[in-house]
Amino acid sequence: MTGFTTTAAANSWTTVADARAHAYLDHAQGIRGEVRFQLVTRALLARLPDRPCRIVDIGGGFGRQAVLLAQAGHSVVVVDPDQTLLTAARERFAAQSAQVRRRLSLVQGFGEQAADLVGTDFDLVCCHSVLLYLADPDPMLAALAALAAPGGLVSLLTVNRDSLALRDGLQGDWRGALATLLASAEQGDRYLPTRPDTPEDLGRRLARLGVEPLDWHGVRVFSDHRTADPAPEEFTDLCELEWQAGLRDPYRGFARLFHLLARKTREAREARS
């Protein structure tokens, strides 16, 4: 596996695109993926206005996040370049009620060109598990800022640089954890190459674009390293534990992922005009 590329339309890491899509499907449809979707949805619904909103989900993958938001009454368009993921999303959408299906749409394309594909002035712009595959996050962040309406939200979910070695360490892979800790990047064949971030750095980058950070949550503090799924009756308790831990220091700093929410200032529109 080679590294990142900043060529082509999307500043995307294209050398293992197929492997990435299948790995995402395997992971995101498991229990750890569902914990992530439940926590992120809870945070988003707490911040969204109490009315039907226009949402764009950049790199929305197989559509799980979009469905959860559409079920809450919002209209969501998923923009993703990967045909494998879009096919999975199309199948997921087809299984929903007619009312929910009417609120969902799919567009194939890269996030950096999303404004040309789907327009702008969205109430919420999601970009989850995408930045970690980009060598340079700034072009994508600029595109996200352009998509948001003045006063609109931008939602980022990505890998937490400060917790990279925890999964291997808690699973007893001492050598892998040590290599990751020393390199500040995940090592070994079990991981696709990724670029981690911190909420502080992404917050500064967004602020330069007129998108002010609001808060951030840790996602999967206690469950990320587990190899066995909890019993179904334990899932609600697990999600509540993860939610509460993700709000609090020092726990949220140990989470595998962080979820950063920011708001586009009204001055950002005036500066662009």
DRENDO-480657 format. One record per residue (C-alpha): residue number from 0; residue in one letter; x, y, z. Coordinates in pm, whole numbers. Each point is the difference from the previous one (the first is absolute). Layout:
% DRENDO-480657
+------+------+--------+--------+--------+
! resi ! resn !      x !      y !      z !
+------+------+--------+--------+--------+
!  NUM !    A !      X !      Y !      Z !
...
+------+------+--------+--------+--------+
//
This chain:
% DRENDO-480657
+------+------+--------+--------+--------+
! resi ! resn !      x !      y !      z !
+------+------+--------+--------+--------+
!    0 !    M !      0 !      0 !      0 !
!    1 !    T !    132 !    338 !    -95 !
!    2 !    G !    -71 !    332 !    165 !
!    3 !    F !   -227 !    288 !    -81 !
!    4 !    T !    -30 !    189 !   -322 !
!    5 !    T !    -99 !    361 !    -47 !
!    6 !    T !    -52 !    -40 !   -372 !
!    7 !    A !   -328 !    -56 !   -184 !
!    8 !    A !   -325 !    171 !     75 !
!    9 !    A !    -36 !    -76 !    364 !
!   10 !    N !    331 !      9 !    188 !
!   11 !    S !   -108 !   -353 !     87 !
!   12 !    W !    196 !   -310 !     79 !
!   13 !    T !    -93 !   -199 !   -308 !
!   14 !    T !    253 !   -285 !     -4 !
!   15 !    V !   -209 !   -227 !    225 !
!   16 !    A !   -347 !    141 !    -62 !
!   17 !    D !   -160 !   -343 !    -41 !
!   18 !    A !    160 !   -134 !    317 !
!   19 !    R !   -110 !    309 !    188 !
!   20 !    A !   -362 !    -36 !   -111 !
!   21 !    H !    -24 !   -365 !    102 !
!   22 !    A !    182 !     61 !    328 !
!   23 !    Y !   -242 !    283 !     76 !
!   24 !    L !   -302 !   -218 !    -71 !
!   25 !    D !    133 !   -279 !    219 !
!   26 !    H !     72 !    236 !    287 !
!   27 !    A !   -283 !    251 !    -20 !
!   28 !    Q !   -270 !   -266 !     -8 !
!   29 !    G !    132 !   -160 !    318 !
!   30 !    I !    -67 !     93 !    361 !
!   31 !    R !    283 !    254 !     21 !
!   32 !    G !   -134 !    172 !   -308 !
!   33 !    E !   -352 !     12 !    143 !
!   34 !    V !    127 !    151 !    326 !
!   35 !    R !    161 !    273 !   -207 !
!   36 !    F !   -317 !     68 !   -201 !
!   37 !    Q !   -218 !     18 !    311 !
!   38 !    L !    234 !    240 !    182 !
!   39 !    V !     50 !    228 !   -297 !
!   40 !    T !   -373 !     11 !    -75 !
!   41 !    R !    -75 !     92 !    360 !
!   42 !    A !    246 !    289 !    -14 !
!   43 !    L !   -132 !    125 !   -334 !
!   44 !    L !   -366 !     -9 !     98 !
!   45 !    A !     79 !    191 !    318 !
!   46 !    R !    148 !    285 !   -208 !
!   47 !    L !   -230 !     10 !   -304 !
!   48 !    P !   -289 !    246 !    -11 !
!   49 !    D !   -343 !   -135 !     91 !
!   50 !    R !   -120 !    -11 !   -361 !
!   51 !    P !     72 !   -208 !   -311 !
!   52 !    C !    354 !     80 !   -111 !
!   53 !    R !    203 !    -37 !   -321 !
!   54 !    I !    301 !   -222 !     59 !
!   55 !    V !    286 !   -114 !   -222 !
!   56 !    D !    211 !   -299 !    107 !
!   57 !    I !    339 !     12 !   -172 !
!   58 !    G !    148 !   -348 !    -27 !
!   59 !    G !   -324 !   -135 !    142 !
!   60 !    G !     99 !   -355 !    -78 !
!   61 !    F !   -273 !   -262 !     22 !
!   62 !    G !   -261 !    249 !    121 !
!   63 !    R !    -50 !    -97 !    363 !
!   64 !    Q !     51 !    354 !    132 !
!   65 !    A !   -225 !    142 !   -269 !
!   66 !    V !   -281 !   -243 !     89 !
!   67 !    L !     14 !     88 !    369 !
!   68 !    L !    -26 !    371 !    -80 !
!   69 !    A !   -277 !    -55 !   -255 !
!   70 !    Q !   -195 !   -204 !    253 !
!   71 !    A !     19 !    306 !    226 !
!   72 !    G !   -172 !    207 !   -271 !
!   73 !    H !    291 !    156 !   -188 !
!   74 !    S !     86 !     -8 !   -373 !
!   75 !    V !    343 !   -149 !    -69 !
!   76 !    V !    207 !    -27 !   -315 !
!   77 !    V !    298 !   -235 !     11 !
!   78 !    V !    300 !     91 !   -215 !
!   79 !    D !    254 !   -280 !    -40 !
!   80 !    P !    241 !    -95 !   -282 !
!   81 !    D !     -6 !   -375 !     66 !
!   82 !    Q !   -243 !   -211 !   -201 !
!   83 !    T !     21 !   -294 !    242 !
!   84 !    L !   -113 !    218 !    288 !
!   85 !    L !   -267 !    175 !   -204 !
!   86 !    T !   -145 !   -337 !   -100 !
!   87 !    A !    -16 !    -99 !    367 !
!   88 !    A !   -164 !    334 !     82 !
!   89 !    R !   -257 !    -45 !   -278 !
!   90 !    E !    -96 !   -339 !    144 !
!   91 !    R !    -26 !    145 !    349 !
!   92 !    F !   -219 !    286 !   -119 !
!   93 !    A !   -230 !   -241 !   -184 !
!   94 !    A !    -73 !   -179 !    328 !
!   95 !    Q !   -137 !    317 !    162 !
!   96 !    S !   -360 !    120 !      5 !
!   97 !    A !   -121 !    211 !   -291 !
!   98 !    Q !     -4 !    308 !    223 !
!   99 !    V !    366 !    -44 !     96 !
!  100 !    R !    104 !    -87 !   -356 !
!  101 !    R !   -136 !    332 !   -124 !
!  102 !    R !    246 !    179 !    226 !
!  103 !    L !    307 !   -188 !   -129 !
!  104 !    S !    208 !     40 !   -315 !
!  105 !    L !    338 !   -115 !   -133 !
!  106 !    V !    254 !    182 !   -216 !
!  107 !    Q !    325 !   -154 !   -120 !
!  108 !    G !    291 !    240 !     26 !
!  109 !    F !    283 !    136 !    211 !
!  110 !    G !    -64 !    228 !    292 !
!  111 !    E !    229 !    271 !   -131 !
!  112 !    Q !   -240 !     47 !   -294 !
!  113 !    A !   -323 !    -51 !    196 !
!  114 !    A !   -115 !    363 !    -27 !
!  115 !    D !    -12 !    -36 !   -378 !
!  116 !    L !   -190 !   -329 !     32 !
!  117 !    V !   -257 !     75 !    270 !
!  118 !    G !      8 !    375 !     66 !
!  119 !    T !     67 !    179 !    328 !
!  120 !    D !   -177 !    152 !    302 !
!  121 !    F !    -43 !   -325 !    192 !
!  122 !    D !   -108 !      9 !    364 !
!  123 !    L !    245 !   -281 !     76 !
!  124 !    V !    307 !   -123 !   -184 !
!  125 !    C !    130 !   -340 !    117 !
!  126 !    C !    344 !   -136 !    -81 !
!  127 !    H !     57 !   -317 !    200 !
!  128 !    S !    291 !   -243 !    -35 !
!  129 !    V !    130 !    186 !   -306 !
!  130 !    L !    273 !    238 !    115 !
!  131 !    L !    216 !   -288 !    120 !
!  132 !    Y !     48 !   -107 !   -363 !
!  133 !    L !    105 !    344 !   -125 !
!  134 !    A !    362 !    105 !    -10 !
!  135 !    D !   -101 !    364 !     38 !
!  136 !    P !   -333 !     72 !    170 !
!  137 !    D !    -16 !    367 !    -94 !
!  138 !    P !   -160 !    -30 !   -347 !
!  139 !    M !   -276 !   -217 !    144 !
!  140 !    L !    -51 !    231 !    297 !
!  141 !    A !    -35 !    296 !   -237 !
!  142 !    A !   -258 !   -194 !   -201 !
!  143 !    L !   -196 !    -83 !    316 !
!  144 !    A !      1 !    363 !    105 !
!  145 !    A !   -132 !    102 !   -342 !
!  146 !    L !   -283 !   -254 !     23 !
!  147 !    A !   -131 !    127 !    334 !
!  148 !    A !   -257 !    276 !     28 !
!  149 !    P !     85 !    298 !    221 !
!  150 !    G !    -73 !   -127 !    349 !
!  151 !    G !      9 !   -359 !   -128 !
!  152 !    L !    184 !   -285 !    171 !
!  153 !    V !    307 !   -191 !   -115 !
!  154 !    S !     49 !   -346 !    151 !
!  155 !    L !    336 !   -179 !    -14 !
!  156 !    L !     79 !   -350 !    122 !
!  157 !    T !    352 !   -135 !    -28 !
!  158 !    V !    273 !   -197 !    174 !
!  159 !    N !    138 !    142 !    323 !
!  160 !    R !    376 !     40 !    -25 !
!  161 !    D !     40 !     -9 !    378 !
!  162 !    S !   -145 !   -350 !     38 !
!  163 !    L !    150 !   -191 !   -294 !
!  164 !    A !    185 !   -264 !    201 !
!  165 !    L !   -286 !    -84 !    236 !
!  166 !    R !   -179 !   -260 !   -212 !
!  167 !    D !    311 !   -214 !    -53 !
!  168 !    G !    112 !     47 !    358 !
!  169 !    L !   -334 !    -99 !    153 !
!  170 !    Q !    -17 !   -302 !   -230 !
!  171 !    G !    343 !   -113 !    118 !
!  172 !    D !    192 !     78 !   -319 !
!  173 !    W !    291 !    157 !    185 !
!  174 !    R !    232 !     18 !   -300 !
!  175 !    G !   -264 !    160 !   -222 !
!  176 !    A !    -99 !    248 !    269 !
!  177 !    L !    362 !     98 !     57 !
!  178 !    A !     65 !     46 !   -373 !
!  179 !    T !   -312 !    216 !    -34 !
!  180 !    L !     86 !    203 !    309 !
!  181 !    L !    351 !     75 !   -121 !
!  182 !    A !   -107 !     79 !   -357 !
!  183 !    S !   -314 !    200 !     90 !
!  184 !    A !   -163 !   -196 !   -282 !
!  185 !    E !   -158 !   -344 !     -6 !
!  186 !    Q !    243 !   -272 !    -94 !
!  187 !    G !    -49 !   -353 !   -130 !
!  188 !    D !   -201 !   -179 !   -265 !
!  189 !    R !   -328 !     10 !    193 !
!  190 !    Y !    -39 !    371 !    -74 !
!  191 !    L !    -39 !    196 !   -320 !
!  192 !    P !    224 !    306 !      2 !
!  193 !    T !   -180 !    296 !    152 !
!  194 !    R !     79 !    351 !    121 !
!  195 !    P !   -128 !     75 !    353 !
!  196 !    D !   -101 !    341 !    132 !
!  197 !    T !    -74 !    182 !    323 !
!  198 !    P !   -313 !    207 !     67 !
!  199 !    E !    217 !    299 !     81 !
!  200 !    D !    179 !     -3 !   -335 !
!  201 !    L !   -315 !    -55 !   -205 !
!  202 !    G !   -173 !    271 !    201 !
!  203 !    R !    272 !    249 !    -88 !
!  204 !    R !    -19 !    -94 !   -368 !
!  205 !    L !   -377 !     46 !     -3 !
!  206 !    A !     20 !    333 !    183 !
!  207 !    R !    220 !    138 !   -276 !
!  208 !    L !   -286 !    -79 !   -239 !
!  209 !    G !   -262 !    180 !    207 !
!  210 !    V !   -132 !   -319 !    162 !
!  211 !    E !     24 !     27 !    377 !
!  212 !    P !     39 !   -317 !    212 !
!  213 !    L !   -280 !    -60 !    249 !
!  214 !    D !    103 !   -315 !    185 !
!  215 !    W !    132 !   -352 !    -53 !
!  216 !    H !    -83 !   -344 !    133 !
!  217 !    G !    204 !   -315 !     34 !
!  218 !    V !   -147 !   -298 !   -184 !
!  219 !    R !     71 !   -357 !    119 !
!  220 !    V !    193 !     41 !    322 !
!  221 !    F !    -76 !   -343 !    146 !
!  222 !    S !   -117 !   -213 !   -292 !
!  223 !    D !    252 !     59 !   -277 !
!  224 !    H !    246 !   -269 !    105 !
!  225 !    R !   -263 !   -270 !     64 !
!  226 !    T !      1 !   -297 !   -235 !
!  227 !    A !   -324 !   -153 !    133 !
!  228 !    D !   -335 !    171 !    -50 !
!  229 !    P !   -208 !     86 !    306 !
!  230 !    A !   -326 !   -181 !     55 !
!  231 !    P !   -292 !    180 !   -169 !
!  232 !    E !   -149 !     92 !    336 !
!  233 !    E !    325 !    174 !     95 !
!  234 !    F !     15 !    229 !   -304 !
!  235 !    T !   -206 !    284 !    148 !
!  236 !    D !    215 !      9 !    313 !
!  237 !    L !    317 !     -9 !   -210 !
!  238 !    C !   -114 !    296 !   -211 !
!  239 !    E !    -91 !    203 !    308 !
!  240 !    L !    337 !    -77 !    160 !
!  241 !    E !    180 !    100 !   -318 !
!  242 !    W !   -205 !    320 !    -28 !
!  243 !    Q !     72 !    108 !    355 !
!  244 !    A !    370 !    -86 !    -23 !
!  245 !    G !     30 !    177 !   -334 !
!  246 !    L !   -112 !    327 !    161 !
!  247 !    R !    254 !     -8 !    281 !
!  248 !    D !    371 !     46 !     49 !
!  249 !    P !    216 !   -199 !     29 !
!  250 !    Y !   -214 !   -277 !   -150 !
!  251 !    R !    -76 !    163 !   -332 !
!  252 !    G !    371 !     42 !    -70 !
!  253 !    F !     38 !   -380 !     -3 !
!  254 !    A !   -273 !    -54 !   -259 !
!  255 !    R !     89 !   -160 !   -331 !
!  256 !    L !   -185 !    274 !   -191 !
!  257 !    F !   -101 !    355 !     67 !
!  258 !    H !   -311 !    179 !   -123 !
!  259 !    L !     47 !    374 !    -51 !
!  260 !    L !   -294 !    233 !    -56 !
!  261 !    A !     45 !    353 !   -133 !
!  262 !    R !   -223 !    282 !   -124 !
!  263 !    K !     53 !    217 !   -305 !
!  264 !    T !     -6 !    366 !     94 !
!  265 !    R !   -222 !    239 !   -189 !
!  266 !    E !    306 !    213 !    -65 !
!  267 !    A !    146 !   -286 !   -207 !
!  268 !    R !   -278 !     43 !   -261 !
!  269 !    E !     60 !    375 !    -13 !
!  270 !    A !    373 !    -51 !    -52 !
!  271 !    R !    -67 !   -244 !   -287 !
!  272 !    S !   -251 !    230 !   -173 !
+------+------+--------+--------+--------+
//
